[in-house]
Amino acid sequence: MTAQDLAEAAAQPETTNLGGAYPRLSQVQLDTLEPYGERRPIHAGEVLYTEGDPSESFYVILAGRVAMVEGYGTDAQQVVRVHGPGRFLGELSLLTGQTEFFTAVALEDGEVLAVPVEGLRTVVSRDPELGDVILRACLVRRTLAIGLGAGFRIIGSRYSQETRRLRDFAMRNRLPHRFIDLESDPTAENLLRQFSIGPDETPVVVWRDRVLRNPSNAELAQLVGLVTVSGSGSTCDLIVVGAGPAGLATSVYGASEGLTTVAVDAVAIGGQAATTSRIENYLGFPAGISGGELADRAAIQARKFGARTSVPATAQQLTRDDGHYRIRFADGTDVLARTVVLATGARYRKLPVPRLEEFEETSVYYAATPMEAQICVNDPVVVVGGGNSAGQATIFLADHVRKIRLVVREHRLDEYMSRYLADRIERDPRIEVLLHTEVRELLGDKLLEAVVVEDNESGERRTLEARELFVFIGADPCTDWLAGTVALDSGGYVLTGSAAARAANGQFDELGRPPMMLETTQPGVFAVGDVRSGSIKRVASAVGEGSMAVRLVHEHLAAYG
Ligand SMILES: Cc1cc2nc3c(=O)[nH]c(=O)nc-3n(C[C@H](O)[C@H](O)[C@H](O)COP(=O)(O)OP(=O)(O)OC[C@H]3O[C@@H](n4cnc5c(N)ncnc54)[C@H](O)[C@@H]3O)c2cc1C
């Protein structure tokens, strides 16, 4: 930062406490933190940490002011926040182990208390009140950072499937980033020239001086400090495959009850639940909670108790190996565990219409979170589906889009949808509901322009203007990789308990013990949540099953020594 930059930043007022993101710690709270860190002087212009660095220390400003800067040292350098005494720096990365997304620069001479993140974790678990202040602020700061488009840049064409993959990965993992569209953003060309990248080499991820050409999800994960498992050679007590609500609950209860626990997920922590903007029927959240926040909170909780989480890690094979289970991942690594909990949930079903794949790259979505809402501001949108997911998405999107239509195959809106959602939709003048209607065609050139729908009573067809199509028509279990290992029902869901006992046909384990509730046809392998045959497809039941499974894991370990 030049002296002039510094002077200009120093002239800015302190940022207001936006949505509780920037609280000032009290003297009592500072006294609680003090033994865990050390005071140190800061000097005007000093960089406390840089975006892209691992998040290693928690800084509280004791005297002076500090600026949070985006694009530090580049032409695009921008001061986004200014903080004074009593405020702390950093955001969710402090608790998740990801990298910093801003650079912290002292604006004047002063003093900070620097607490190493390990110390922060200790103090947060010992002082729940202080822990809550920090956690809340960190969660809001992450949301603000996402909204600002801070962090790395994804440069690519909106028509490219690889660009979409990278954007999806960043969105699902709630990683602050900015998408720079080669097709419409005038800054794209300059940026590419600056890094000597040809348009044919896109998509690229750029962050400070690092350029990743069409990186894999694992490479992007590494850039931001998400951890992936590698064959450590050691055996854990419990591996949880899938980190949606069921897997996260298993991890929290498993780790908190002393089991060495590893949780892995192919895409992102949070599962399907994290793709919804608001869950209103989860116990204890009368005003509802966003799926993303629920996932972030649970992931921090699991980590607090010592569970290791790893993303992205796609389980491809489950085998028995000398009394243990070996899970092999898509990248060739593996993990050995004494017990396994399968929590791989379900994947959204696709519409049976021509050209779906073509438009999936640009205009078809299977989730409705603030990220998707940003994309379709002021657009005409069609939502398809008659269940609660479609209902929630419609209500949420109605606040953001120009025109919204809900296309439902059934004859009544509340045939599968909860009455409270159906009521809300019927009362909302912004939403047009088309009952007994199905999508037949997708129209447009590269980008979706309209969908053709058919009244399944009269056969009459209508063309609806649509720039984005949101599809919520049910899901199929993620069990392809398990075929032949554990017994599945005719729909591919994992059989457990008495159904597994029937499928095993009296062929029980070496102790002659039939499967326990939630146990599959393999002893010590359990299934919980949406992937389990007969489960209730709800966040609360997934969480409940996750906690129950841990009790049964203990029983299994006790029986097998
Ligand atoms: C849009 C939407 C809105 C919803 N709203 C509500 C609501 O308001 N209230 C409610 O109670 N329920 C709601 N639900 C349902 C709820 O989200 C699910 O019941 C719940 O998420 C199931 O949790 P789960 O952990 O069993 O599975 P999932 O949430 O499906 O998580 C499974 C995880 O496993 C991972 N995985 C899959 N295969 C592999 C593999 N081979 N290796 C590694 N990882 C793998 C996936 O990436 C995923 O993250 C909603 C669902 C959707 C889609």
The ligand as a Tripos MOL2 file, in Angstrom:
@<TRIPOS>MOLECULE
LIG
   53    58     1     0     0
SMALL
NO_CHARGES

@<TRIPOS>ATOM
      1 C1        -34.0820  -27.9260   -1.8210 C.3       1 LIG1
      2 C2        -34.3480  -28.7970   -0.6200 C.ar      1 LIG1
      3 C3        -35.0300  -28.2650    0.4700 C.ar      1 LIG1
      4 C4        -35.2640  -29.0510    1.6060 C.ar      1 LIG1
      5 N1        -35.9040  -28.4910    2.6830 N.ar      1 LIG1
      6 C5        -36.1040  -29.2160    3.8080 C.ar      1 LIG1
      7 C6        -36.7310  -28.6380    4.9650 C.ar      1 LIG1
      8 O1        -37.0890  -27.4790    4.9740 O.2       1 LIG1
      9 N2        -36.8860  -29.4120    6.0660 N.ar      1 LIG1
     10 C7        -36.4800  -30.7100    6.1060 C.ar      1 LIG1
     11 O2        -36.6290  -31.3360    7.1550 O.2       1 LIG1
     12 N3        -35.9010  -31.2840    5.0320 N.ar      1 LIG1
     13 C8        -35.7020  -30.5860    3.8790 C.ar      1 LIG1
     14 N4        -35.1220  -31.1600    2.7840 N.ar      1 LIG1
     15 C9        -34.7240  -32.5700    2.8680 C.3       1 LIG1
     16 C10       -33.3860  -32.6910    3.6260 C.3       1 LIG1
     17 O3        -32.4600  -31.7660    3.0960 O.3       1 LIG1
     18 C11       -32.8450  -34.1020    3.5270 C.3       1 LIG1
     19 O4        -33.7840  -34.9890    4.0670 O.3       1 LIG1
     20 C12       -31.5340  -34.2170    4.3140 C.3       1 LIG1
     21 O5        -30.5630  -33.3410    3.7780 O.3       1 LIG1
     22 C13       -31.0070  -35.6420    4.2650 C.3       1 LIG1
     23 O6        -29.7770  -35.6610    4.9050 O.3       1 LIG1
     24 P1        -28.6970  -36.7830    4.6050 P.3       1 LIG1
     25 O7        -27.5040  -36.4090    5.4020 O.co2     1 LIG1
     26 O8        -29.3080  -38.1080    4.8130 O.co2     1 LIG1
     27 O9        -28.3650  -36.7100    3.0490 O.3       1 LIG1
     28 P2        -27.8850  -35.5290    2.1180 P.3       1 LIG1
     29 O10       -28.2820  -34.2260    2.6520 O.co2     1 LIG1
     30 O11       -28.3260  -35.9200    0.7620 O.co2     1 LIG1
     31 O12       -26.2840  -35.6030    2.1800 O.3       1 LIG1
     32 C14       -25.5730  -36.6620    1.6070 C.3       1 LIG1
     33 C15       -24.1450  -36.2470    1.3360 C.3       1 LIG1
     34 O13       -23.4300  -37.4010    0.8920 O.3       1 LIG1
     35 C16       -22.5100  -37.0120   -0.1140 C.3       1 LIG1
     36 N5        -22.1670  -38.1900   -0.9410 N.ar      1 LIG1
     37 C17       -22.9660  -38.8660   -1.8090 C.ar      1 LIG1
     38 N6        -22.2850  -39.9010   -2.3620 N.ar      1 LIG1
     39 C18       -21.0430  -39.8630   -1.8300 C.ar      1 LIG1
     40 C19       -19.8730  -40.6780   -2.0010 C.ar      1 LIG1
     41 N7        -19.8560  -41.7410   -2.8130 N.pl3     1 LIG1
     42 N8        -18.7480  -40.3440   -1.3090 N.ar      1 LIG1
     43 C20       -18.7350  -39.2840   -0.4610 C.ar      1 LIG1
     44 N9        -19.8200  -38.4940   -0.2610 N.ar      1 LIG1
     45 C21       -20.9530  -38.7880   -0.9260 C.ar      1 LIG1
     46 C22       -23.2510  -35.9480   -0.9000 C.3       1 LIG1
     47 O14       -22.3180  -35.0940   -1.5800 O.3       1 LIG1
     48 C23       -24.0130  -35.2240    0.2040 C.3       1 LIG1
     49 O15       -23.2930  -34.0900    0.6880 O.3       1 LIG1
     50 C24       -34.8550  -30.4100    1.6280 C.ar      1 LIG1
     51 C25       -34.1730  -30.9470    0.5260 C.ar      1 LIG1
     52 C26       -33.9170  -30.1580   -0.5960 C.ar      1 LIG1
     53 C27       -33.1880  -30.7420   -1.7740 C.3       1 LIG1
@<TRIPOS>BOND
     1     1     2 1
     2     2     3 ar
     3     2    52 ar
     4     3     4 ar
     5     4     5 ar
     6     4    50 ar
     7     5     6 ar
     8     6     7 ar
     9     6    13 1
    10     7     8 2
    11     7     9 ar
    12     9    10 ar
    13    10    11 2
    14    10    12 ar
    15    12    13 ar
    16    13    14 ar
    17    14    15 1
    18    14    50 ar
    19    15    16 1
    20    16    17 1
    21    16    18 1
    22    18    19 1
    23    18    20 1
    24    20    21 1
    25    20    22 1
    26    22    23 1
    27    23    24 1
    28    24    25 2
    29    24    26 1
    30    24    27 1
    31    27    28 1
    32    28    29 2
    33    28    30 1
    34    28    31 1
    35    31    32 1
    36    32    33 1
    37    33    34 1
    38    33    48 1
    39    34    35 1
    40    35    36 1
    41    35    46 1
    42    36    37 ar
    43    36    45 ar
    44    37    38 ar
    45    38    39 ar
    46    39    40 ar
    47    39    45 ar
    48    40    41 1
    49    40    42 ar
    50    42    43 ar
    51    43    44 ar
    52    44    45 ar
    53    46    47 1
    54    46    48 1
    55    48    49 1
    56    50    51 ar
    57    51    52 ar
    58    52    53 1
@<TRIPOS>SUBSTRUCTURE
     1 LIG1         1 GROUP 0 **** ****
